[in-house]
């Protein structure tokens, strides 16, 4: 199939009211500058971690538009990237964008719960967890960390996006007036 016919097929099954789907140029774009919320330092560090620690799989929570998912999947040593998204509309849009990525598996659901089911399927070798899920009043970070430690121990790399680092002027998220920290 051509990219245009695939896009028309995707549009056929993604009729979601008035919600706006990704444009064809966005779906077929492989622009990595949008990964990690446009943070080039974060992209360089993730690539360095994957290479230095010979990462054999990635689990991302919070797929959103799939930019970081695609970037992680493009790293040369990456056999598989699992990404979990809680919002159905966002999940479907990411699925449309990433339709032809052979080493990406998208999962719909609460990352704290889906993660527990997924951890048994990861290889024994080092994995990288990119935790970036947050929505509404539920903040899954503690559930995600507990699941990782319970199933995987301390052999993996955990990166927490939008995290408050004291004495740094970096952007971080907050929910209900609480900073994204432990």
Long-range contacts (C-beta under 8 A, 24 or more apart in sequence): 3-28, 6-99, 6-100, 10-96, 10-99, 14-92, 14-93, 14-96, 16-89, 16-92, 19-89, 21-93, 21-96, 22-65, 22-93, 22-96, 22-97, 26-65, 26-97, 27-96, 27-97, 27-99, 30-70, 30-74, 31-67, 32-67, 32-70, 32-71, 32-74, 34-65, 34-67, 35-67, 35-68, 35-70, 35-71, 35-72, 36-67, 36-68, 36-71, 36-161, 37-161, 42-161, 43-71, 46-71, 46-72, 46-75, 46-128, 46-130, 46-159, 47-75, 49-128, 49-157, 49-159, 50-75, 50-77, 50-78, 50-128, 51-75, 51-77, 53-126, 53-128, 53-157, 54-125, 54-126, 55-125, 55-126, 55-127, 55-128, 55-157, 56-123, 56-125, 56-126, 56-127, 57-81, 57-82, 57-122, 57-123, 57-125, 57-127, 57-128, 58-82, 58-127, 58-128, 58-129, 58-130, 59-83, 59-84, 59-115, 59-118, 59-119, 59-122, 59-127, 59-128, 59-129, 59-130, 60-84, 60-129, 60-130, 60-132, 61-111, 61-115, 61-129, 61-130, 61-131, 61-132, 61-133, 61-140, 61-144, 62-86, 62-111, 62-131, 62-132, 62-133, 62-134, 62-161, 63-90, 63-91, 63-94, 63-106, 64-90, 64-94, 64-132, 65-90, 65-93, 65-94, 65-97, 66-93, 66-94, 66-97, 66-98, 68-130, 68-132, 69-94, 69-98, 69-101, 69-104, 69-106, 70-97, 70-98, 70-101, 70-104, 72-128, 72-130, 73-101, 73-103, 73-104, 78-103, 79-103, 80-104, 80-105, 81-105, 82-106, 82-107, 82-118, 82-122, 83-107, 84-108, 84-109, 84-111, 84-114, 84-115, 84-118, 84-133, 85-133, 86-110, 86-111, 86-133, 86-135, 87-135, 110-138, 110-140, 111-140, 111-143, 111-144, 112-140, 112-143, 112-144, 112-147, 113-143, 115-143, 115-144, 115-147, 115-148, 116-147, 116-151, 119-147, 119-148, 119-151, 119-152, 120-151, 122-152, 126-155, 126-156, 126-157, 127-152, 127-156, 127-157, 128-156, 128-157, 128-158, 128-159, 129-156, 129-157, 129-158, 129-159, 130-159, 130-161, 131-158, 131-159, 131-160, 131-161, 132-160, 132-161, 132-162, 134-162, 134-173, 134-175, 134-180, 137-175, 137-176, 139-175, 139-180, 141-180, 141-182
